[in-house]
């Protein structure tokens, strides 16, 4: 069996973009390659579709051209290179990820998928819309073919309203392809069945992403030593979250919650992502840039007491299952995949994103109630080991690959 994964990059998002899958499969003796346009690691099984040092400039010109023409994912040439590459030609199955990340023209997806059995993991709702990655509080993708888009500045932004054209182009293309679809959450599975672009697909598989639950076992880490290294006082309650400027990730909701938070315990805010977004107020803050090192991330979880993930759009949420595996209680918002992924309300705590006072009150309650923190954290660890271990993820993908090959 020979498998190829196709994505825009390798190490960023390695846990879900195909990179870690190809590493594991090669360890198991299964031939697996990953094609990318942004190769940042040195794995010999990762193949860059860029040919020389000028390519990043040319790719950027493609981006600028599409931005000027209010298009997206239409002009990139790397699909042709993929089609001509020997490792792609010899593969038994091609597994695609994140088509909207500026590396492939989905206009030629029909030709690519006609060459061999193919799988597309749908990581977010972009496939269902005219241009939005998440159509928050908008149902035009489902009922009106994205006519008269009210959110042109939402990523991916457009100068002119071509949303209906791009929606229609996707519908025509995906009506002509015969592929298997993979989603990681029941929330995404529901969108697949509702979208006029994908509702006709019959081979749709729910396979949650997985993590190294051994790596994220906080019992194997020295919390006091980690806090000392990070400069976090031992008596502080640590609230850990991702600091991201995207409207989807909810930093603004955390900021509003912190203004209302009344807690007797001293608090440290621990962040990864973009620095400088959060005003700590009276709280201590330890900021970090984005981190691809799983071991260091596991240290951050181990140093923390509560994880905040108030995303208003989330198709799965890998950080949520990392926090659960690290025995942390987690706060999430309704209307995303996270309540189901975190097995709320028994494990995850679900809140209304329109009520910052409720958010603050709930955090205050958990800060005061160590027993609830321990209970939810222990349950989260059990759920993560049972449902989100990476071995289970790899095994289920291998089962799917074997099923597709046997299907012929």
Helices and strands as residue ranges (DSSP letters): E 2-6, H 19-27, E 31-36, E 46-48, H 55-69, H 78-84, H 86-90, E 93-97, G 106-108, H 109-114, E 117-121, G 125-128, H 140-143, H 163-175, E 180-183, H 186-194, E 204-206, G 218-220, H 223-230, E 237-243, H 251-260, E 267-273, E 284-288, H 294-302, E 306-309, H 318-325, E 329-333, H 338-341, E 349-351, H 356-368, H 370-387, H 390-407
